[in-house]
């Protein structure tokens, strides 16, 4: 009988030892597997991020290929775009091609006719259905403006809202003005340095606040903070937005205004140069110069040429005696994602890049789709 008790006692002790060991080891195994998964995801994110920033894709100039546009299906786009990368061919590392970056932007002004959906890029990166990603590009500097009469107050801050004193500020003001019975685009340039509070005030010859409320006025603000450069574009009211891809300008129809007439060739701004471009009238008829509601809510114009560093285009349209300033800025902020950030495990990577000699922060998130 005592032997049976001893046997049962030994079995109980053995069970308790095994149970305690399993309870201790399993969490350690789970932690190790979790750390391994995070490490693998981080390494994959680094490889994808480097590919996006350091390779030009194929063809190397795919950002200029207007055959890749919204009229194609995703599979048809892949016939022209064989590999994805944002690097500017032949440039230094982390210099991105603006014509490629603009293909990822679809949220400012009117729809980008040459936008490439994230699903297409996921296929090219080999992660479709397995991983989600988000790519955000923002200017390195945060710029604010206040307009009062003929004065413009500019604030320069870091993205963390820290004032940046001694920033060199150059402002191009553009507005519509009647000269000799003809409406023309007038422009004026002013420079200043920010004070200890990160602000400076510039005075112009015209009442820009009044101009903005009538015909339209716009500002191109170039800021250099010890080599960190940003361009900020702001427009006052009575302004029509447009978008630009490669050398094509798409102008939206302004709802409720009736037909608008294009009055002038565009004013192109590529810092520090301002010059006039030329619109190609392919139909050789008056209809080309009229913007109205048709099968689409926009009209596309071809420009004879455009400097790749152009970051701003302005021109005038009219309806009767009413004048409107049309503004087509290069996008300064890009948000591009397969969907909302999800998953238990996710990786965030950041980098400083250059686009058109301007400084940007780029953030990249990668996560597993099934977790």
N, C-alpha and C positions, 0 to 999 in steps of 0.2 A: 504494500500500500504506500509506504514511504517513497518507494522508487517511482511510483506514478506521480506523486506530488512533486518530486524533484524534476521529473521530466516536463510536467506542465509548467513549472516555474522557469525552467531553462527556455522553453518555447516562448513564454511570455516576455522574458528578457530579450530574446533574439528578435521578436516582433517589434518591441519598443525601439531597439537599436536600429533596425532596418527602417522603420517608419520615421524616426528622427533624422536618419541619414538622407532619406529621400526628400523629406520636407526641407532640408537644408540645401541639398544639391540642386533640386529642380529650379528654384529661383535663380541660382547662380548660372545654370544653363540658359534660362530665359534671358537673363541680363546679357550673357555673352552673345547669344543669337541676335538680340536687339542691337547690341553695339556693332556686330558684324554687318547687319542689314544697313544701319546708318552709315557705316564706313563705306560699304559698297555703293550706296546711293550718293554719297558725297563725291566719291571718285568718278562715278558716271556723270554727275553734274559738272564737275571740273572739266572733263573731256568734252562734253557738249558745249559748255560755255566757251572754252578755248577754240573749238571749231567755229562757233558763230562769230567770234571776235577776230580770229587770226587767219581765217581762210576766206577767199572771195566768192566761193561757190562756183558753179559752172552752168552756163557760160560766165566768164569772168566779169562781163559787163551786163549781167542779166537785169540790173536795175533800169537800164535804158531800153529794154525790149518791150515795146508797147503791144506786142502780140499777146503778152501775158496780161490779161485784163478780165474785168467782171463779166464779159460775155461768154467766157469759157467755163466749163465744168472743172472740178478739181482734178480729175484725171487728165483732161485736156491741157491744163496748166503744166502738168508733169511732163508733157511732151516737149516743152520748151525749157523748163527749169529742171535741170538734172541734179544739181547739188546746191545746198544752201550755206551761205556765209555772208557776213556783212562787211568784211574787210575791203578796203579800197585796193584794187589790184596794183602792185608795184609800190605801195606806200609803206611807211614805217608801221611797226606793230601798234595795234589799238587805234589806228586811224580808220574810221568807217566811211563807207561810200554813201553820200546823202541820197542818191537816186535809189539805193537799196533800202535804206532806212525808211524812206517815205512810203514804200510799198507796204509797210506794217502799220501805217497810221490810217484810221478810218473814223475818227471821232470829232474832228474840228471842221467847222464850215459844212460843206456838202460832202456827200459820199465820195471817197477816193475811187475813181474809175479803174485804177490799176492796183487795187488792194489785193493782197494774197492771203487767203484765210489760214488760220493757224493749223487746221487739219492737214493742209498741203505740206507745211513745214514739218509737222510731226511725222509724216510719211518719209520725207527726205532724211530726217534725223534718225529714222528707224525706231521710234518710240511710240507710234500710234497705238492707242488702246492699252498700253502698258504704263505709260508715264504721262502726267500732265505738266505743263510749264507755263510760266509767266515771265515776260520780258518788259521792263519798264525803263524808259530813257527820259531823264529830266535834266534841265540846265543845272550847272554847278552853282549858279548864283540865283537868288530869289529877288526879283525886281518888283517894286510897287510904284505907282504914279498917282499924283493928284493934280488936276487941271483947274485953274481959276483965272478967267480972263485970258491974258496973254502970257501967263506964267505956268510953268510945269515943274512940280516938285518930284524928284526921283529918289526913291529909297533903295539902298543896296544891302542885302543881307545874305547870310549863309542859309542853307536849307534848314538849319536849326534855328533860324530867326535871330541870329547874332548880327548886330550892325557891323558893317565893314567900312571903316573910315579910310580916306585917301584913295578911294576907288576912282579911276578915271572914267568919266561919263561923257559920251558923245550922243547927242539927240538929233535925228533927222525928223523934222516936222513937215508933213505934206498935207496940203489942203487944196480945195477947188477955188479958183479965183477967175473973175472975168477981166480980161485984158483986151482992150480994143474991140469989144463986142464978141470976143471968143472966150469960151471957157477953157482954162488951162490948169495944169497941175503946178502949183507953186511949191517950193520947198525952201527950207532954211535950216542951217546947221548951227548948233551951239555946243560948247564944251564946258565942263566944270569938274571939280573934285568934291567928293562927299566929305562932310564934316565928321566930328567925333561920333555923331549919332547915325552915321551912315546915310545922310541925306544931303541933297543939293537942290537949289532952285535956279531955273533958267528962264530968261525972258525972251519973248519973240516979238516980231514987228506986228503980227496979226493977233486978233482976239480968237484964239484957238477954241475956246469954249463955245463962243457964238458960232464959229465956222462948223464945229462938230455937230451942233444942234440943227444946222441948216443943210449945207451941201455935204458935209463930212470932213473929218480931219483924222489923221493917223500919225503915229509916232514909231520910229525905229530907234530903239535905245541900245547902244553898244556900250558895254561895261568891261573894263579891264582892271582886275584886282591882282596886281603882281603876277601877271601871266595867266591868270584864270579868267577866261573871256566868255561872255554871254551876250546874246542878242535877244532883246525882248520887244515884241511888237504889240501895240495896243491901238485900237480904233475907237473913236467916239461915235455917237449915234449917226443915223442916216448913212450907214455904210453897208454895202453888200459884200458878203464873203464869197470867195472863190477858192479853188484848189488848183495846184499845179503838180504835174507829173512829167518828168523829163522836159520836153518843150511844148507841152500841151496845157492850155489854160481852160478850166471848166468854170463857167459863171452861172450861179443859180438864178432861177426866176424868183423875183420878189412877189409873194402872194398878194393880190389885191391892188397891184400898181398898174396893171395893163402892160402893153408892150414897152420895152425899154430900148433905147437906141444907143449903140456903142459910138462914143464921140471921138475917141483918140487912140493912138497907139500907146502901148503900155510904158510906164516908167519903171525901169528895172533897177534894183538896188543890190549891189554886191559890194559889201563894205571893203574899202572906203569910197567906192565909185557909184555915181548915179548917172544913168544914161537911158535913152529911149530905145525901145525895141520896135519890132514891126510885126503886125498881125498879117498872116497870109490869108487873103480873101480867095479861097479856092473856087467858089462858085461864080466869082466875078459879078455878083448881083447884090442888090440892096438887102435881100433877105439875110445875108450873112451877118449884117451889122445890127440885126434886130433880135432881141431876147424876149421870147414870149412863151406862153404855156402851150406846149405841144405834147408829143408822146412821152417826153421826159421833162423833168423840172429844171434842166440845166442846158447850156449850150457850150460846145467845145470849140476852142480856137487854137489854131496852130501858130506858133511863133517862128519867125525865120531862123532865129538862133537864141540861145540863152546861155549865159555864163554859168558853169557848174557851181560857182560860189554864190549865185543869186539866192538871197533869202527872203525876198519881198518883191511883189509886183503890184503896181497901182495904176488904175485908169479911170476914166469918167464915163458914166452912162447918163442919159437924159430921158425924161418923159415930160413933154411940153416944156414948161419953164423950170420944172423940178430937176435938180441935179443930184446924182448919187456917186459916191466914191467907192470903187470896187477894189477890194484888198485881197491879195492872194499870198499869204505868208507860208514859208516853209514851216512845217510843224516843229515846235520846240519841245513838245512832250509827246511821248509815244507809250501807249499801254497796249500790250499784245499778249493774249493769253488763250489757252485752250478752254478755260473756265475758271471758276473761283478756286482759290488755293484750298486743297483738301488733303486728306491722308494723315495717318499718325506720324509718319516720318516724312520730313520735308527738309530741303537744303536751300539756303539763301547764299548767293555769291554776289559780290559787288566789284566794280572796276571803274576807273576813270578812263574815258575815251575822248577822242577828238573827232568832230564832224565839221567840215568847212572851217577849220582853224578855231572852232569854238569848243569849249570844255563842257562835257556832260558826265553825269553819273549814270551808270547802267546797272540795274539789279536783275538777277536771274533766280527764279524759284523753280525747283523740280520736286515732284512728289509722285509716289506710286498711286496708280488709279484704283487698284483693288487692295484695300487694307481694312 
